[in-house]
Amino acid sequence: MLRVIGHIFTFIFFLAIFLSSLLPSTFLYIADIAGIVAFAIFALLLARGLTYTQNVFKYFLRLAITAFGVELLLILAECFLEINFAGLNIVFTYAAALGFIVGLNLALNSSYMLVMRLQTNEGANSRDSRPFNKSIQPGSYNLPPWLGLALGAATMLLSLYASWRMDFNLSIYGILLVACFFLALIDPLEDVAEEKYFSKRPLLVKLIRRSIFYHEKHFARAFLLLLGFNTVFYLIEFSLYRSTANPNYFFSFLVFIPAVLLPRRTPDHSTKTRILHYATFPLMLLVLAALRYLLVLS
């Protein structure tokens, strides 16, 4: 259901772009906010998906294929429907964020392995020469911790640079927003299973433990990380580009309302469901293109 809310907000955002000449300025402003909330919703879903996915490489391929398909539709809209889009579409940002998270996860796990060796194997004097046991897709490779740290850092920097250089929508902000949610949802040093429901728990705790967050500490970390990140990002943007600093990014906090109120569902990994998830955005653009042609250009 959270994904459906995200698609509805996405539709509102692109409706304002395709039919901007027919809509009042108030709706256009609300649509801009809806676009930010929609991105935050899908960023949260992407971060949660990365905590349990079995094949990151296939995840990335599906996002990349969708991104190129959406971009083709937007190029056709620019050519035939007289619309200009700023930067490459948002799905490219999701794909770049996935690459960033892969690098972040590799670097974090490698650093933990180094610490564990220093504590349990007497550091450099250890005879344990086993590499860092981390599966890298595609294929399965074992990396030494120092190499995992280096590759993780390089992957993160490459993802950020590519998003900035190729002008992805929301670019660096979007990638780091996904990273904030991912860091909030993982428990790298402990195995925290979903706790059972207790009838005497406060209502907010009950809602959170039934939601995508699973546990109130994940919710609290997500809220604090998002607050700190948005504040720092806005201050940096304001100091460098005062006239274009965007305070609307703070509306990303609205993601917590549907995320907490809507109970999570068991992930459906069927092929038909996955195709529907990735096809919804392109189909939405086709509907909006038809509306623009009928209401604006005809």
C-alpha positions as CSV (number, residue, x, y, z in Angstrom):
1,M,0.0,0.0,0.0
2,L,2.9,2.4,0.7
3,R,4.1,1.9,-2.9
4,V,0.6,2.8,-4.1
5,I,0.7,6.1,-2.2
6,G,4.1,6.7,-3.7
7,H,2.7,6.2,-7.2
8,I,-0.2,8.5,-6.5
9,F,2.1,11.3,-5.4
10,T,4.3,10.7,-8.4
11,F,1.3,11.0,-10.7
12,I,0.4,14.3,-9.1
13,F,3.9,15.6,-9.5
14,F,4.1,14.7,-13.2
15,L,0.5,15.9,-13.8
16,A,1.7,19.4,-12.8
17,I,4.5,19.1,-15.4
18,F,2.4,17.8,-18.3
19,L,-0.6,20.1,-17.7
20,S,1.2,23.1,-16.1
21,S,-0.6,25.6,-18.3
22,L,-4.0,24.4,-17.2
23,L,-3.4,24.2,-13.4
24,P,-3.3,27.0,-10.8
25,S,0.0,27.9,-9.1
26,T,-1.2,26.5,-5.8
27,F,-1.6,23.1,-7.3
28,L,1.9,23.3,-8.9
29,Y,3.4,24.1,-5.5
30,I,1.6,21.2,-3.9
31,A,2.7,18.9,-6.7
32,D,6.3,19.9,-6.1
33,I,5.9,18.8,-2.5
34,A,4.2,15.6,-3.6
35,G,7.2,14.8,-5.7
36,I,9.6,15.1,-2.8
37,V,7.4,12.9,-0.6
38,A,7.1,10.4,-3.4
39,F,10.8,10.2,-3.7
40,A,11.2,9.7,0.0
41,I,8.6,6.9,0.0
42,F,10.5,5.0,-2.8
43,A,13.8,5.8,-1.1
44,L,12.5,4.1,2.0
45,L,11.2,1.1,0.1
46,L,14.5,0.8,-1.8
47,A,16.4,0.9,1.5
48,R,14.2,-1.7,3.1
49,G,14.5,-3.9,0.0
50,L,18.3,-3.7,0.2
51,T,18.2,-5.1,3.7
52,Y,16.8,-8.5,2.5
53,T,17.4,-8.8,-1.2
54,Q,19.3,-11.9,-2.3
55,N,20.7,-10.5,-5.6
56,V,21.7,-6.9,-5.7
57,F,22.9,-7.2,-9.3
58,K,19.4,-8.2,-10.6
59,Y,17.9,-5.4,-8.5
60,F,20.2,-2.9,-10.2
61,L,19.5,-4.3,-13.7
62,R,15.8,-4.0,-13.2
63,L,16.2,-0.3,-12.1
64,A,18.6,0.4,-15.0
65,I,16.2,-1.0,-17.6
66,T,13.3,0.9,-16.1
67,A,15.4,4.1,-16.0
68,F,16.3,3.9,-19.7
69,G,12.7,3.0,-20.7
70,V,11.4,6.0,-18.7
71,E,14.0,8.3,-20.2
72,L,13.0,7.2,-23.7
73,L,9.4,8.2,-23.0
74,L,10.5,11.5,-21.6
75,I,12.7,12.2,-24.7
76,L,9.7,11.5,-26.9
77,A,7.6,13.8,-24.8
78,E,10.1,16.6,-25.3
79,C,10.1,16.0,-29.0
80,F,6.4,15.7,-29.6
81,L,4.6,17.3,-26.6
82,E,6.7,20.4,-26.2
83,I,7.8,19.7,-22.6
84,N,11.3,20.3,-21.1
85,F,12.6,18.0,-18.3
86,A,15.4,19.1,-16.1
87,G,18.1,16.3,-15.9
88,L,17.7,12.6,-16.3
89,N,14.8,10.9,-14.6
90,I,14.6,9.9,-11.0
91,V,14.9,6.2,-11.6
92,F,18.6,6.8,-12.5
93,T,19.0,8.3,-9.1
94,Y,17.5,5.1,-7.5
95,A,20.0,3.0,-9.5
96,A,22.9,5.2,-8.4
97,A,21.7,5.0,-4.8
98,L,21.7,1.3,-5.0
99,G,25.3,1.3,-6.2
100,F,26.2,3.7,-3.4
101,I,24.5,1.4,-0.8
102,V,26.4,-1.6,-2.1
103,G,29.7,0.3,-1.6
104,L,28.6,1.5,1.8
105,N,27.6,-2.0,2.9
106,L,30.9,-3.4,1.6
107,A,32.9,-0.8,3.4
108,L,31.0,-1.1,6.7
109,N,31.3,-4.9,6.7
110,S,34.9,-4.8,5.8
111,S,35.7,-2.4,8.7
112,Y,33.8,-4.6,11.1
113,M,35.8,-7.6,10.0
114,L,39.0,-5.7,10.6
115,V,37.9,-4.7,14.1
116,M,36.9,-8.3,14.8
117,R,40.3,-9.6,13.7
118,L,42.1,-7.1,15.9
119,Q,40.0,-8.1,18.9
120,T,39.9,-11.9,18.5
121,N,42.9,-12.8,16.4
122,E,45.6,-10.7,18.0
123,G,45.7,-8.2,15.2
124,A,48.7,-8.4,12.8
125,N,50.1,-11.5,14.6
126,S,47.1,-13.6,13.7
127,R,47.6,-16.7,11.7
128,D,44.0,-16.5,10.4
129,S,44.5,-15.5,6.8
130,R,40.8,-16.0,5.8
131,P,39.5,-13.2,3.5
132,F,36.4,-11.2,4.2
133,N,33.6,-13.5,3.4
134,K,31.3,-11.3,1.4
135,S,29.4,-12.4,-1.7
136,I,29.7,-9.9,-4.6
137,Q,27.2,-10.1,-7.4
138,P,27.4,-11.3,-10.1
139,G,29.4,-14.3,-9.1
140,S,30.8,-15.0,-5.6
141,Y,34.1,-13.5,-4.6
142,N,35.9,-13.3,-1.2
143,L,37.7,-10.1,-0.5
144,P,40.3,-9.2,2.1
145,P,39.0,-6.5,4.5
146,W,41.4,-3.8,3.2
147,L,40.3,-4.4,-0.4
148,G,36.6,-4.4,0.7
149,L,37.2,-0.9,2.3
150,A,38.9,0.4,-0.8
151,L,36.3,-0.9,-3.3
152,G,33.4,0.2,-1.1
153,A,34.8,3.8,-0.9
154,A,35.5,3.9,-4.6
155,T,32.0,2.6,-5.4
156,M,30.4,5.3,-3.2
157,L,32.4,8.1,-4.8
158,L,31.7,6.8,-8.3
159,S,28.0,6.7,-7.6
160,L,28.0,10.3,-6.3
161,Y,30.1,11.6,-9.2
162,A,28.1,9.8,-11.9
163,S,24.8,11.2,-10.5
164,W,26.3,14.8,-10.4
165,R,28.1,14.6,-13.7
166,M,25.2,13.1,-15.6
167,D,22.7,15.4,-13.9
168,F,20.3,12.8,-12.4
169,N,17.2,14.3,-10.8
170,L,17.8,15.1,-7.1
171,S,21.3,13.7,-7.7
172,I,23.5,13.7,-4.6
173,Y,20.6,14.6,-2.3
174,G,18.6,11.7,-3.4
175,I,21.5,9.2,-3.0
176,L,22.3,10.3,0.5
177,L,18.6,10.3,1.4
178,V,18.4,6.6,0.5
179,A,21.7,6.0,2.5
180,C,20.1,7.6,5.6
181,F,17.2,5.3,5.5
182,F,19.4,2.3,4.9
183,L,21.6,3.1,7.9
184,A,18.5,3.5,10.0
185,L,17.1,0.1,9.0
186,I,20.2,-2.1,9.5
187,D,21.7,-3.5,12.7
188,P,25.2,-4.5,11.6
189,L,26.5,-5.5,15.0
190,E,23.6,-7.4,16.3
191,D,20.9,-9.7,15.0
192,V,17.6,-7.9,15.9
193,A,14.6,-10.0,15.0
194,E,11.1,-8.6,14.7
195,E,9.7,-8.4,18.2
196,K,6.4,-9.9,19.1
197,Y,3.3,-7.7,19.5
198,F,2.5,-6.8,23.1
199,S,-1.0,-5.5,23.8
200,K,0.2,-3.1,26.5
201,R,2.6,-1.2,24.2
202,P,1.9,2.4,23.4
203,L,-0.1,3.0,20.2
204,L,2.8,4.5,18.3
205,V,5.0,1.5,19.1
206,K,2.3,-0.8,17.9
207,L,2.0,1.0,14.7
208,I,5.8,1.2,14.1
209,R,6.3,-2.5,14.8
210,R,3.6,-3.3,12.2
211,S,5.1,-0.9,9.7
212,I,8.0,-0.9,7.3
213,F,10.3,0.1,10.2
214,Y,9.8,-3.1,12.2
215,H,11.1,-1.5,15.4
216,E,10.8,1.9,17.1
217,K,14.6,2.3,17.2
218,H,14.7,2.1,13.4
219,F,12.0,4.7,13.2
220,A,13.9,7.0,15.7
221,R,17.2,6.6,13.8
222,A,15.5,7.3,10.5
223,F,13.8,10.5,11.9
224,L,17.1,11.8,13.4
225,L,19.2,10.9,10.4
226,L,16.7,12.6,8.1
227,L,16.6,15.7,10.3
228,G,20.4,16.0,10.5
229,F,20.9,15.3,6.8
230,N,18.3,17.8,5.6
231,T,19.6,20.5,8.0
232,V,23.2,20.1,6.9
233,F,22.3,19.7,3.2
234,Y,20.2,22.9,3.3
235,L,22.8,24.9,5.2
236,I,25.5,23.9,2.7
237,E,23.2,24.6,-0.2
238,F,22.3,28.0,1.3
239,S,25.9,29.0,1.9
240,L,26.9,28.1,-1.7
241,Y,23.8,28.8,-3.7
242,R,21.7,31.1,-1.6
243,S,19.2,32.0,-4.3
244,T,18.4,28.4,-5.2
245,A,18.5,26.7,-1.8
246,N,15.4,24.6,-1.5
247,P,13.7,24.4,1.9
248,N,11.0,22.1,0.4
249,Y,13.4,19.2,1.0
250,F,12.1,19.2,4.6
251,F,8.7,18.0,3.3
252,S,10.4,14.6,3.0
253,F,9.5,14.2,6.7
254,L,5.9,13.6,5.5
255,V,7.0,10.2,4.5
256,F,6.7,9.1,8.1
257,I,2.9,9.5,8.2
258,P,2.0,6.8,5.6
259,A,5.0,4.7,6.5
260,V,3.9,4.4,10.1
261,L,0.1,4.3,9.5
262,L,0.1,1.7,6.8
263,P,0.9,-1.8,7.9
264,R,3.7,-3.7,6.0
265,R,2.8,-6.6,3.8
266,T,4.8,-9.8,3.1
267,P,6.9,-9.0,0.0
268,D,5.5,-10.6,-3.2
269,H,8.4,-11.8,-5.3
270,S,6.4,-13.2,-8.2
271,T,7.4,-12.2,-11.7
272,K,4.0,-10.6,-12.5
273,T,4.1,-8.4,-9.4
274,R,7.7,-7.3,-10.2
275,I,6.7,-6.4,-13.7
276,L,3.8,-4.4,-12.5
277,H,5.9,-2.5,-10.0
278,Y,8.4,-1.5,-12.7
279,A,5.9,-0.9,-15.4
280,T,3.6,1.4,-13.4
281,F,5.8,4.5,-13.9
282,P,6.1,4.2,-17.7
283,L,2.4,3.4,-18.0
284,M,1.7,6.5,-15.9
285,L,3.7,8.7,-18.3
286,L,1.8,7.3,-21.3
287,V,-1.5,8.3,-19.6
288,L,-0.2,11.8,-18.9
289,A,1.1,12.1,-22.4
290,A,-2.4,11.3,-23.8
291,L,-3.9,13.9,-21.4
292,R,-1.5,16.6,-22.5
293,Y,-2.2,15.8,-26.2
294,L,-6.0,15.9,-25.7
295,L,-6.2,18.9,-23.3
296,V,-3.3,21.1,-24.3
297,L,-2.2,20.5,-27.9
298,S,-5.4,19.4,-29.6
